[in-house]
Amino acid sequence: MGSNKYTLALVTLAVVWLQATSTDLLAQQDGFTPQQLEHFENKVRPILVERCYECHADGESEGGLSLQSRNAMIVGGDAGAAIVPGDPENSLLIQAIHYGDVYEMPPDSKMPDEEIKILEDWIRDTAPWPKHSDVEIETAKSFDIEARAKDHWCWQPVTPPQLPDGVAGSAAIDFLIESKLKEKGLNPNGPAKRSSLLRRVCFDLTGLPPTQELTQQFVIEQSVSLEQIIDPLLESPHFGERWARHWMDLSRYAETHGHEFDYPIADAWKYRDYLIRAFNADVPYDQFVTEHLAGDLLESPRRNPDSDFDESVLATGFWFLGEATHGPVDSKADESARVDNQIDVMCRSFVGLTVACARCHDHKFDAISTQDYYALSGFLQSSRKYRAVVDKDRVFENAARKVAPIRHRFATLTEAFRDSLANTDVDVAANRLQVVLSGDDDAKKEKLSQAIASAPVLNRHPEYVEVDLDAIDPEVISNTEVPLDPRYWKTEGQAFANAGPSMIVGESLQWPHPNTISSAGNGMKFAGMAHSSTFEIKHKFIHVRIKAKKARVELVVDGCRMLEHNAILFNGLIHKDVNHDEYQWLTIGKELYLHLGSRAWLEFTDPGDGYFAVDRVVISPDGRPPQEDPAEAAVTWKDRTDGDPLSRAKETFALVKDAMHGPHAEEVMSWVLESGLDEVLVGGPVGTGIRDCRQSIVDINNKLPRPSKALAITDGFPENEHVFVRGNHKMLGKVAPRQFLTAIVDEDSGFDRESGSGRLRLANQIVDPSNPLTSRVIVNRVWHHLFGRGIVRSVDNFGVLGDEPSHPELLDHLADGFVENGWSIKRLVKKILLTDAYQRSSTPSESGQELDPDNVYLSRTNVRRLQGEAIRDSMLAASGRLDKKMYGPSVRIHVTSFMQGRGRPGKSGPIDGEGRRSIYIETRRNFLSPMMLAFDTPIPFNAIGLRTVSNVPAQALILMNDPFVLQQAEKFAGKALQSADDVDGRIEFVYLSAMARKPIESELEKAKTFITTHANRLDADVDSPEVWKDFCHVVFNTKEFIYLN
């Protein structure tokens, strides 16, 4: 027993000695002391295991960060190194456990203070860690875009297949489809019934049912061919209405911003009208894309053939049709979400890729890097929202042209006037004055007497500091004078076209000093905008010295443009209606302190019936504007009562003469003209000539209308965006120079040499025929709209997670031919409509159901339900209520008592929408039409090329009970009663109107039975409007009415 105790004691001593020795040996190998390693094992590692390892152990660690070894922590994850040994303050791990601005870890609750201190002390002690448990960490492998692009079909060049000689046009399409059918062991259906085919063509091309005239010609008489039906429908103005609606799904078209108050998007309908006109005009698709991306930058924009206004710029409104939030707490986060939507819409619509999936990390599946995503973001950082003037008949452009030679003459006279004043003989001028004062013109004598009773006092103007706005150091510079020159400012609009330094304000002529930005150079009826370069907000106040009428002054922070609706959290940053008859200081402040560190630009807007003139902008920590020290004013006016009038006049004349050699010549010249002293000082017609020029410009302005505006984009100053690490705007990575997708273009695409955004260069790269995506995506969309399924079913996603093309050779044949045929949508549509594949019947065969139940290979035509808009428009057409008026402001949506919430329209529209087509009914994000929602019209939040096709009870309930449906059934019944005197004739009329065919015998008998039975039930005769209303209501509920067979 004692021996065993002795042995146990020896073993225990040995183990203790071995542990101590082991720790000492490991410490010697690691470079850390045994005490450091013991502290780590006893204090630090348990915290890491308990608090961190659940998410940051080896394997799929969150954010790519493992905390299971020292090396792993030093290498870090997606956000960079987790620890900096010896420097806890700059260690991301410590910032995160302190719940800093960027990360809050652990996410569930903050660590106790004592644990935080243990980790801080450990890192300060250089983060000791046993070497035997540390591991070497390989740095992340580079993202191989080239390899990914080679492995997926969509990145490969468009390669049209070789076809047999003589096989072209529609026959080529049929050849490729039938080859695939043979390969799959399928037989094609025969042609559809003429009535089914007519409805199919009419709805696909115009979204409206065939007229009875067309039905008579094509179905009953069979006197015209299908091609003779197609050509007029392609030229119908309703073609543009139908195909514009398809595109509106992609551009997430709406006329309000959604969110809490559903604020309006001004003039959004002008973009809708642009689409209708563009599709009707068959604008080449490459031009259509270019106009959307950079229509404001085209040297020769497309003009409207009727009213001669710029069509191209209207397309750019699509950038700003998205949802928007007022009063964001984090304006940069709000901007990044807005830009994300813009990038997503652009890329899904034009190139069929989910580029937005690369916002937080390189795309998991496609050849798209995070660098690509933020490179595209730079194009939007370099661009700005703008209300462009829709200049019908070039009224403003022509007026500006008329003003230009007058201004040239005016400039010549101004120089002559300056020279004459500079060479004034004071004594001769005094003698002229004496003559006038001795004359009989009392009004002139009074005016000149008042003029010589004051004299100009000339002083220095404040120096303008040349300053880089982003280099402002708030600790050093207390006030920063922002230079008002073209390096820092851009101007838009005819207000600045050919404008010189003078201003026409009302009936008066003024020469501001040379450092002024003014929109009144051409008069007060020209609209315009001036905007600064982007700068970081480093002070709490911005003071603007401005003279204005009806002008708007706004500091745009992180691109947030909702201040005009609600300035909460941005109070004091927008002044909507500035009216200063004289130069006064206007302060941008109040809640500007909330945005210190944000990036912003200044914007001055002249709406077209006013003006602005800004001569000083000062960024300051002081809420008080700079004091107007008389010693710093350019010119002041001093009343003079000493001495006799002639002596005072000579002194004034001498001051005027001296002023012509200094920086205040223009202001003194203005005073001379307004006072009438030019006649005695110059003694010639120069002053009269200048006044005539002024009056001519005023007369031109007086004939101008109030300008019409439209939503658009314009260039700002070139900017590149940083990569946001893990998509977090507070964690900035390297700068991503602007460029298109790396898998398609070279990395050096020349965007760094652009003076603006570079959007036009981007557009040219997207529509370049060498880009395999753009042509494939659009021909696939057209195919989808005509067949109900795209060759690539996932029409908005050609990436790895999208569908493979069912007919890859056909897709490339169509894409290649589309480009070769001038990117014409109408030619492509016609070629497809004339195929056997399009004209097939929809009846499934036994073999087809077995071998191809989803009809992927097109042995038959797919049965398609009409979209909600077409169902509604069909009812209007059948009832005779359809108003075919095109274009113009939208009709208010009918708001039911069940449609409640903030932003609810104060006034509801009529139930039938004034009879207008559905495309002209207002789209309010928070108050969408219940009928359209039931029939799967997409909620406008993103690009949706593939609508859901549901079959839900709400649709039946709408068709049974909706007041609009009942109203149109009643009107349809009225037309039926007037169409014939007998029941058979009326039933035939209803069938021809609703289904483009006559009823067969059994249908006619069933209809007559219904009418007779129902009349008896209502105790009415067969001519009762109520009976026929219910019959027409039944027809609206038939499958044939709402489906295409």
LODOFI-184841 format. One record per residue (C-alpha): residue in one letter; x, y, z. Coordinates in steps of 0.05 Angstrom, whole numbers, padded with zeros to 5 digits, always signed. Each point is the difference from the previous one (the first is absolute). Layout:
N
aXYZ...
//
This chain:
1045
m+00000+00000+00000g+00055+00047+00019s+00039-00021-00061n-00059+00019-00045k-00005+00069+00033y+00074+00010-00013t-00007-00021-00073l-00060+00046-00010a+00038+00059+00029l+00058-00013-00047v-00047-00003-00061t-00034+00064+00021l+00066+00036+00008a+00022-00026-00068v-00063+00025-00035v+00006+00069+00032w+00074+00002-00020l-00016-00022-00071q-00056+00053-00007a+00046+00054+00026t+00056-00023-00044s-00047-00005-00060t-00026+00070+00011d+00071+00026+00007l+00022-00035-00063l-00061+00024-00039a+00010+00070+00027q+00072-00001-00023q-00022-00023-00070d-00057+00051-00005g+00039+00059+00026f-00052+00010+00055t+00012-00011+00074p-00034-00057+00038q-00040+00052+00039q-00027+00030-00065l-00021-00067-00028e-00031-00021+00066h-00040+00065+00002f-00023-00013-00071e-00023-00071+00015n-00034+00018+00066k-00030+00067-00017v-00001+00015-00075r-00015-00065-00036p-00062-00015+00043i-00030+00067-00020l+00013-00013-00074v-00030-00070+00005e-00062+00023+00038r-00013+00065-00036c+00028-00007-00070y+00009-00071-00025e-00073-00012-00016c+00007+00045-00061h+00075+00007-00009a+00029-00069+00005d+00033-00037-00058g-00043-00020-00060e-00054+00047-00024s+00019+00058+00046e-00044+00062-00002g+00032+00055-00041g+00057-00047-00018l+00030+00011+00070s+00026-00056+00044l+00022+00015+00072q+00030-00069+00012s+00072+00021-00010r+00043+00061+00008n+00021-00002-00073a-00073-00004-00021m-00017+00061+00041i+00058+00039-00029v-00018-00019-00072g-00073+00016+00017g-00062-00008-00042d-00038+00040-00052a+00005+00063+00043g+00075-00005+00010a+00045-00019+00059a-00037-00015+00064i+00059+00017+00045v+00061+00043-00003p+00047-00029+00053g+00021+00054+00048d-00054+00049-00024p-00070-00015+00028e-00027+00069-00021n+00010-00017-00074s-00022-00072+00007l-00067-00015-00033l-00015-00053+00052i+00003+00052+00056q-00042+00050-00039a-00052-00054-00011i-00006-00022+00072h-00006+00073+00021y-00061+00004-00047g+00032+00052-00046d-00028+00035-00060v+00010-00059-00048y-00006-00065+00038e-00034-00023+00065m+00026-00067+00023p-00023-00046+00028p-00065+00020-00034d-00047-00024+00056s+00029+00040+00057k+00062+00039+00017m+00056-00034+00039p+00010+00018+00073d+00051+00056+00010e+00048-00046+00036e+00003-00047-00059i+00011+00058-00048k+00058+00023+00043i+00031-00070+00000l+00000+00000-00077e+00026+00071-00004d+00058-00017+00047w+00014-00063-00038i+00007+00036-00067r+00040+00056+00034d+00047-00056+00023t+00010-00019-00074a-00054-00055+00002p+00040-00059+00027w-00022-00068-00029p+00032-00069+00005k+00037-00014-00064h-00019-00074+00001s-00074+00019-00006d+00010+00055-00051v-00008-00016-00074e+00025+00032-00063i-00056+00033-00038e-00002+00004-00074t-00023+00066-00028a-00064-00003-00039k+00006-00024-00071s-00012+00053-00053f-00068+00003-00033d+00011-00031-00069i-00049+00038-00044e+00030-00027-00064a-00009-00073+00021r-00072+00012+00021a-00016+00035-00066k+00029-00058-00040d-00042-00050+00038h-00068+00031-00012w-00038+00007-00065c-00025+00072+00007w+00070+00030-00004q+00017-00035-00065p-00003+00038-00066v-00065-00002-00039t+00010-00056-00050p-00057-00009-00051p-00009-00071-00026q+00012-00021-00071l-00066-00008-00037p-00017-00037-00064d+00002+00042-00063g-00064+00039-00011v-00023-00006+00073a-00009+00070+00027g-00048+00046+00036s-00059-00034+00034a+00018-00066-00033a+00067+00000+00035i-00034+00005+00067d-00046-00058-00017f+00058-00041-00025l+00038+00007+00066i-00063-00015+00042e-00020-00060-00041s+00071-00027+00002k-00005+00001+00076l-00069-00033-00002k+00028-00057-00043e+00058-00007+00048k-00049-00008+00058g-00048-00045-00038l-00057+00050-00002n-00049+00018-00055p-00024+00072-00010n-00073+00019+00004g-00037+00027-00060p-00023+00073-00006a-00048+00031+00049k-00071+00020-00017r-00002+00067-00035s-00041+00032+00056s+00052-00023+00052l+00057+00023-00044l-00032+00069-00011r-00010+00011+00074r+00071-00023+00013v+00030+00049-00050c-00043+00059+00020f+00014-00008+00074d+00074-00013-00010l+00008+00062-00044t-00049+00050+00030g-00027-00029+00065l-00071+00009-00028p-00050-00049-00029p-00012-00003-00075t-00053+00047-00027q-00061-00031-00032e+00025+00026-00067l+00064-00040+00007t-00039-00061+00023q-00045+00005-00061q+00060+00004-00047f+00046-00051+00030v-00046-00050+00035i-00067+00001-00037e+00018+00021-00071q+00072-00022+00003s+00015+00054-00051v+00066+00024+00030s+00064-00037+00019l+00032+00002+00068e+00056+00044-00026q-00053+00050-00024i-00026+00000+00071i+00069+00007+00033d+00026+00059-00039p-00056+00050+00019l+00003-00024+00072l+00076+00013+00002e-00014+00071-00025s-00058+00010+00048p+00014+00052+00055h-00026-00053+00049f+00062-00043-00014g+00042+00050+00039e-00050-00001+00058r+00004-00075+00005w+00076-00007-00005a+00013+00061+00044r-00038-00035+00055h+00049-00059-00005w+00058+00048+00008m-00033+00036+00059d+00004-00066+00038l+00075+00003-00009s+00008+00074+00018r-00042-00011+00064y-00045+00056-00026a-00041+00037+00052e-00022+00071+00011t+00013+00002+00075h+00059-00019+00044g-00036-00047+00047h+00023-00010+00072e-00035+00040+00054f-00034+00058-00035d+00003-00023-00073y+00025+00067-00025p-00009+00014-00075i+00053-00008-00054a-00012+00063-00040d-00015-00010-00075a+00015-00074+00001w-00053-00009-00053k+00045+00034-00051y+00046-00060+00004r-00060-00045-00014d-00018+00041-00060y+00072-00002-00024l-00003-00076+00001i-00065-00002-00040r+00028+00046-00053a+00067-00037-00002f-00033-00068-00012n-00047+00029-00052a+00058+00032-00036d+00039-00065+00003v+00060+00037+00028p+00060-00047-00011y+00011-00037+00065d+00073+00020+00006q-00022+00073-00003f-00056-00014+00049v+00050-00028+00050t+00048+00058-00011e-00056+00050+00012h-00018-00034+00065l+00071+00001+00027a+00026+00065-00029g-00054+00036-00041d+00021+00065+00032l+00071-00006-00028l-00015-00011-00074e+00028+00052-00047s-00058-00010-00048p-00059-00024+00041r-00061-00030-00033r-00053+00053-00012n-00075-00009+00004p-00026+00001-00072d-00062+00041+00018s+00023+00049+00053d+00075-00001-00011f+00019-00009+00073d+00057-00043+00026e-00027-00071+00008s+00066-00032+00022v+00006+00036+00066l-00069-00024+00022a+00024-00072+00002t+00049+00016+00056g-00058+00011+00047f-00001-00075+00012w+00060+00007+00046f-00044+00035+00052l-00065-00039-00003g+00018-00042+00061e-00024+00002+00071a+00027+00055+00045t+00000+00015+00074h-00006+00068+00031g+00042+00018+00061p+00049-00058+00000v+00038-00005+00065d+00062-00025-00037s+00002+00038-00066k+00058-00040-00028a-00035-00066+00014d-00061+00029-00034e+00042+00020-00060s+00034-00068-00005a-00068-00034+00000r-00026+00047-00054v+00061-00010-00044d-00005-00075+00011n-00071+00002-00028q+00023+00042-00060i+00057-00048-00016d-00046-00060+00008v-00053+00029-00045m+00051+00020-00053c+00036-00067-00001r-00061-00045+00003s-00035+00041-00054f+00056+00007-00051v+00049-00057+00012g-00042-00050+00039l+00048-00007+00059t-00008+00004+00076v+00059+00047+00009a-00029+00026+00066c+00017-00068+00030a+00072+00024+00000r-00014+00058+00047c+00027-00034+00062h+00047-00051-00030d+00023-00027-00067h-00059-00033-00034k-00007-00071+00027f-00013-00029-00069d+00011+00049-00057a+00060+00036-00029i-00016+00064+00036s+00045+00028+00055t-00015+00049+00055q+00049+00046-00036d-00047-00003-00061y-00060+00019+00043y+00033+00061+00031a+00030+00020-00067l-00071+00006-00026s-00020+00039+00062g+00050+00054-00020f-00041+00017-00061l-00058+00018+00045q+00043+00037+00050s+00022+00043-00058s-00071+00015-00022r-00058+00041+00028k-00075+00003-00003y-00024+00057-00043r-00066+00030-00025a+00013+00010-00074v-00041+00049-00041v-00044-00033-00052d+00012+00053-00053k-00058-00010-00049d+00014+00030-00069r+00067+00023+00029v-00033+00062+00027f+00053+00013+00053e+00058-00022-00043n-00022+00047-00056a-00012+00056+00049a+00070-00009+00028r+00026+00002-00072k-00036+00066-00010v+00029+00028+00063a+00071-00021-00019p+00013+00054-00055i-00033+00052+00044r+00047-00019+00056h+00059+00004-00049r-00021+00070-00021f-00012+00016+00073a+00071-00022+00017t+00028+00044-00055l-00040+00059+00025t+00021-00014+00071e+00074+00004-00019a-00014+00064-00037f-00038+00027+00059r+00056-00018+00048d+00051+00034-00045s-00043+00062-00007l-00009+00005+00075a+00074-00011+00010n+00015+00057-00047t-00053+00047+00027d+00019+00074+00000v-00028+00020+00068d-00007+00074-00017v-00037-00016-00066a-00046-00048+00037a-00014+00053+00052n-00019+00050-00054r-00047-00052-00031l-00031-00010+00068q-00008+00075+00009v-00038+00004-00066v-00048-00055+00021l-00012+00030+00068s-00016+00066-00034g-00050-00032-00047d-00075-00012+00003d-00001-00075+00012d-00018-00002+00073a+00000-00076+00006k+00070-00005-00029k+00025+00057+00044e-00028-00035+00062k+00032-00067-00019l+00068+00031-00013s-00003+00042+00063q-00012-00062+00041a+00058-00036-00035i+00051+00054+00016a-00025+00003+00071s+00035-00068+00011a+00069-00022-00019p+00032-00069-00007v+00051-00020+00052l+00048-00052-00028n+00030-00052+00046r+00035-00066-00007h-00040-00064-00011p+00018-00058+00046e+00055-00045-00026y-00023-00068-00025v+00043-00056+00027e+00018-00056-00047v-00019-00060+00042d-00010-00074-00009l-00068-00013+00032d+00022-00068+00025a+00062+00029+00032i-00037+00043+00050d+00029-00012+00069p-00051+00022+00052e+00055+00007+00052v+00039+00050-00042i-00049+00036-00044s-00057+00035+00035n-00032+00029-00063t+00010-00026-00071e-00019+00042-00060v-00022-00046-00055p+00024+00024-00068l-00056+00008-00050d+00035-00023-00063p-00011-00056-00050r+00050-00046+00033y-00048-00007+00058w-00068+00014-00032k-00041-00025-00058t-00061+00032-00031e-00060-00030-00037g-00055+00029-00042q-00013+00057-00049a+00006+00051+00056f+00075-00007-00009a+00003-00008-00076n+00047+00052-00030a-00012+00042+00062g+00049+00055+00017p+00015+00036+00065s-00060+00047-00001m-00069-00016+00028i-00070+00019-00025v-00042+00003+00064g-00070+00021-00016e+00008+00063-00040s+00067+00019+00029l+00071-00013-00025q+00054-00019+00050w+00073-00017-00003p+00020-00043+00060h+00073-00008+00016p+00038-00054-00039n-00003-00053+00055t-00076-00007-00003i-00040-00060-00023s-00064+00027-00030s-00059-00031-00037a-00026+00067-00025g+00049+00010-00056n-00053-00013-00053g-00057+00027+00040m-00048-00028+00052k-00040-00050-00041f+00056-00051-00012a+00007-00058+00049g+00067-00023+00025m+00040-00033+00055a+00070+00010+00029h+00032-00054+00043s+00066-00006+00034s+00050-00056+00003t-00008-00050+00057f+00034+00016+00065e+00002-00027+00071i-00041+00038+00051k+00050+00023+00053h-00036+00060+00029k-00070+00011+00028f-00020+00059-00045i+00003+00022-00072h-00015+00073-00015v-00022+00021-00069r-00004+00073-00022i-00056-00001-00050k-00047+00045-00038a-00060-00038-00027k-00072-00007-00019k-00036-00067+00007a+00066-00037+00004r+00015-00064+00037v+00064-00011+00040e+00016-00070+00024l+00058-00037+00031v-00007-00071-00027v+00029-00049+00051d+00020-00069-00026g-00047+00009-00059c-00063+00003+00044r-00052+00038-00040m-00062-00007+00044l+00009+00067+00036e-00050+00034-00045h-00054-00046+00030n+00023-00007+00072a+00065+00029+00028i-00002-00036+00067l+00073-00011+00023f+00020+00047-00056n-00034+00064+00024g+00035+00062-00024l+00033-00035-00059i-00052+00021-00051h-00030+00068-00014k-00056-00010-00051d-00021+00071-00017v+00056+00051+00008n-00020+00072-00015h+00053+00053+00014d-00004+00066-00038e+00070+00016+00022y+00060-00043+00018q-00012-00032+00068w+00031-00056+00039l-00039-00066+00002t+00024-00052+00049i-00002-00075-00011g+00004-00030+00069k-00047-00019+00056e+00007-00076-00006l+00062+00001-00043y+00040-00021+00062l-00034-00068-00006h+00036-00012-00065l+00072+00019+00017g+00046-00047-00038s-00052-00013-00055r+00012+00019-00072a-00044+00052-00033w-00006+00051-00054l-00034+00068-00005e-00055+00011-00051f-00034+00064-00023t-00062-00007-00043d-00036+00052-00042p-00069-00029-00016g-00010+00043-00062d-00040+00058+00026g+00053+00030+00045y+00076+00003+00008f+00057-00006+00048a+00067+00035+00006v+00050-00027+00050d+00064+00039+00013r+00027-00032+00064v-00002-00069+00032v+00033-00008+00068i+00007-00065+00039s+00005+00017+00074p-00006-00028+00071d-00035+00065+00019g-00076+00005-00007r+00005+00074-00015p+00015+00019-00072p+00061+00042-00015q-00011+00072+00023e-00010+00050-00056d+00057+00047+00015p-00009+00062-00043a+00075-00002-00012e-00009-00067-00036a-00059+00019-00044a+00017+00009-00073v-00039+00064-00009t-00040+00040+00050w-00042+00062-00012k+00009+00061+00043d-00051+00057+00003r+00032+00067-00014t-00029+00066+00022d+00064+00041+00008g+00020+00053-00051d-00037+00023-00062p-00032-00051-00048l+00050+00013-00055s+00060-00012+00045r-00031-00064+00026a-00014-00022-00071k+00072+00011-00021e+00024-00041+00059t-00049-00056-00017f+00021+00001-00073a+00073-00005+00020l-00016-00061+00044v-00037-00033-00057k+00058+00013-00047d+00049-00031+00049a-00045-00060+00012m+00006-00021-00073h+00073-00020+00013g-00017-00044+00060p-00038-00064+00018h-00065+00038+00014a-00012+00026-00070e-00062-00043-00014e-00037+00021+00063v+00015+00073-00011m-00022-00006-00073s-00066-00030+00024w-00010+00059+00046v+00016+00050-00056l-00051-00032-00046e-00055-00005+00052s+00012+00071+00023g-00002+00028-00071l+00069+00034+00008d+00025-00035-00064e-00027+00057-00044v+00041+00053+00035l+00062-00043+00012v+00006-00031-00069g-00041+00048-00042g-00016-00053-00052p-00048-00057-00017v+00040-00055+00034g-00043-00001+00063t-00063+00002-00042g+00026-00060-00040i+00012-00039+00063r-00070+00015+00025d-00028-00022-00067c+00037-00066+00006r-00028-00009+00069q-00071+00014-00024s+00007-00049-00058i+00020-00056+00048v-00058+00018+00046d-00048-00003-00059i+00026-00070-00020n-00009-00023+00072n-00071+00027+00005k-00022-00046-00057l+00026-00064+00033p-00046-00050+00034r+00013-00031+00068p+00048-00058-00014s-00025-00071+00003k+00047-00046+00040a+00015-00075+00000l+00038-00047+00044a+00071-00010-00026i+00073-00010+00019t+00060+00045-00012d+00074-00005+00010g+00033+00021+00064f+00075-00002+00010p+00039-00065-00011e+00003-00043+00063n+00019-00072+00014e-00030-00038+00058h+00037-00041+00052v-00015-00073+00008f-00043-00009+00062v+00029-00057+00039r-00055-00051+00010g-00048+00052-00030n+00010+00044+00061h+00006+00073-00019k+00038+00014+00064m+00055-00048-00020l+00033+00029-00061g+00047-00043-00041k+00040+00019-00062v-00027+00047-00052a-00035-00034-00059p+00012+00041-00064r-00061+00007-00043q-00007-00054-00054f-00048-00052-00029l+00004-00073+00020t+00072-00027-00002a-00023-00065-00032i-00022+00040-00062v+00047+00059-00007d+00072+00017+00015e+00014+00028+00068d+00029+00065-00029s-00061+00026-00038g+00020+00073+00002f-00051+00023+00051d+00053+00036+00041r+00008+00048-00058e-00074+00020+00001s-00017+00070+00023g-00068-00024+00023s-00032-00066+00021g+00021-00042-00060r-00071-00027-00008l+00001+00009-00075r+00063-00042-00006l-00033-00052+00045a-00062-00001-00045n+00043-00009-00062q+00034-00060+00032i-00066-00031+00020v-00029+00004-00071d+00065-00019-00034p-00015-00061-00043s+00060-00035+00031n-00038-00001+00067p-00036-00067-00004l-00053+00018+00052t-00039+00060-00025s-00027-00029-00065r-00013-00068+00031v-00038+00030+00058i-00047+00042-00042v-00017-00053-00052n-00015-00047+00057r-00047+00051+00031v-00037+00007-00066w-00006-00075-00006h-00026-00004+00071h-00055+00051-00013l-00022-00037-00063f+00004-00072+00025g-00011+00009+00075r+00069-00030+00014g+00069+00024-00020i+00051-00043-00035v+00036+00015+00066r-00058-00005+00049s+00034+00044+00052v-00005+00062-00044d+00035+00045+00051n+00055-00048+00019f+00047-00031-00051g+00049-00020+00055v+00015-00067+00030l-00062+00000+00044g-00043+00017-00060d-00027-00050-00050e+00040-00028-00058p-00028+00018-00069s-00048-00053-00026h+00022+00016-00072p+00071+00031+00005e+00010+00000-00076l-00067+00036-00010l+00018+00052+00053d+00065+00017-00035h-00034-00001-00069l-00051+00051+00025a+00052+00043+00035d+00046+00002-00060g-00057+00015-00048f-00027+00053+00046v+00065+00040-00002e+00007-00011-00075n-00070+00027-00011g+00014+00066+00035w-00023-00021+00070s-00073+00005-00023i-00052-00026+00050k-00056+00002-00051r+00038-00040-00052l+00017-00052+00052v-00072-00004+00024k-00027-00008-00071k+00050-00055-00016i-00021-00039+00061l-00075+00009-00012l+00006-00028-00070t+00030-00066+00025d-00037-00065+00003a+00022-00006+00072y-00038+00063+00020q-00062-00019-00040r-00008-00070+00029s-00061-00023+00038s+00004-00007+00075t-00033-00068+00007p+00050-00048+00034s+00013-00068-00031e+00010-00064+00039s+00073-00007-00020g+00012+00073+00013q-00028-00004+00070e+00043-00060+00014l+00066+00023-00031d-00005+00075+00011p-00055+00017+00050d+00025+00072+00009n+00002+00010-00076v+00072+00023+00004y+00013-00021-00072l-00063+00033-00029s-00037-00057-00033r-00062+00042+00015t-00017+00071+00021n-00005+00014+00074v-00069+00021+00027r+00011+00068+00030r-00043+00040+00047l-00007+00073-00019q+00036+00049+00045g-00042+00043+00046e+00006+00061-00044a-00023-00038-00062i-00060-00029+00038r-00022+00069+00023d+00012+00031-00069s-00040-00057-00033m-00059+00016+00044l+00004+00073-00019a+00004-00019-00074a-00058-00047+00004s-00044+00050+00037g+00016+00056-00048r+00028+00043+00057l+00072-00004-00024d+00029+00070-00010k+00059-00009-00047k+00030+00068+00017m+00075-00006+00007y+00052+00033+00045g-00005+00053+00053p-00005+00001+00076s-00026-00064+00032v-00072-00008+00022r-00007-00003+00075i-00007-00070+00026h-00068-00020+00029v+00011-00006+00075t-00049-00044+00037s-00019+00008+00073f+00044-00061+00015m+00062+00034-00027q+00024+00038+00061g+00067+00025+00026r+00047+00059+00000g+00008+00034-00066r-00071-00019-00020p-00021+00045-00059g-00047+00055+00022k-00043-00012-00061s-00019-00065-00033g-00003-00011-00075p-00062-00028-00036i-00015-00074+00003d+00012-00008-00075g+00061+00044-00002e-00035+00046-00049g+00000-00058-00049r+00075+00007-00011r+00045-00061-00011s+00032-00029+00062i+00068+00027-00018y-00027+00070+00012i-00027-00013+00069e+00042+00028+00056t+00049-00049+00033r+00006+00017+00074r+00046-00047+00038n-00040+00000+00064f-00068-00002-00035l+00005-00048-00058s-00062-00023-00036p-00031-00061+00034m-00019-00028-00068m+00070+00006-00028l+00030-00030+00063a-00048-00059-00003f+00021-00014-00072d+00075+00003+00016t+00021+00070-00023p+00067+00005+00036i+00011+00045+00059p+00050+00051-00027f+00061-00010+00044n+00049-00030-00049a+00008-00023-00073i-00052-00055-00012g+00004-00031-00069l-00038-00064+00019r-00067+00013+00032t-00030-00050+00047v-00060-00037-00030s-00044-00022+00057n-00068-00031+00005v-00030+00024+00065p-00070+00012+00028a+00011+00075+00000q-00003+00000-00076a-00068-00033-00001l-00025+00047+00053i+00024+00060-00041l-00036-00025-00062m-00063-00014+00040n-00005+00061+00044d+00046+00057-00021p-00041+00064-00013f+00039+00013-00063v-00016-00069-00029l-00074+00009+00017q+00000+00069-00030q+00030-00023-00066a-00047-00060-00003e-00058+00048+00003k+00029+00043-00056f+00016-00062-00041a-00073-00021+00008g-00023+00068-00025k+00041-00009-00063a-00026-00070-00010l-00072+00023+00006q+00012+00052-00054s+00037-00047-00046a-00061-00041-00022d-00074-00008+00011d+00002-00074+00014v+00033-00042+00053d+00042-00041-00050g+00029+00063-00031r+00018+00029+00068i+00034-00064+00023e+00040-00001-00065f+00021+00072+00013v+00024-00017+00070y+00041-00060-00025l+00031+00039-00057s+00019+00057+00048a+00026-00043+00056m+00029-00062-00035a+00011+00020-00073r-00046-00053-00026k-00073-00019-00007p-00030-00049+00049i-00007-00071-00022e-00070-00030+00001s+00005-00031+00069e+00027+00065+00030l-00056+00040-00033e-00052-00047+00030k+00031+00003+00070a+00003+00076-00003k-00073+00005-00022t-00021-00047+00056f+00039+00042+00051i-00033+00064-00024t-00070-00029+00001t+00008-00034+00067h+00033+00061+00032a-00054+00046-00027n-00052-00044+00032r+00039-00001+00065l+00001+00077+00000d-00072+00003-00022a+00022+00040-00060d-00001-00009-00076v+00059-00019-00044d+00012+00073-00018s+00014+00018+00072p+00067+00037+00009e+00010-00037+00066v-00005-00068-00035w+00052+00019-00052k+00045+00032+00052d+00003-00066+00036f+00012-00038-00065c+00058+00047-00018h+00026-00008+00070v+00001-00076-00010v+00039+00009-00065f+00052+00042+00036n+00009-00059+00047t+00012-00052-00054k+00069-00030-00010e-00001+00018-00073f-00007+00074+00017i+00060+00003+00046y+00045-00053-00033l+00035-00005-00067n-00004-00069-00031
//
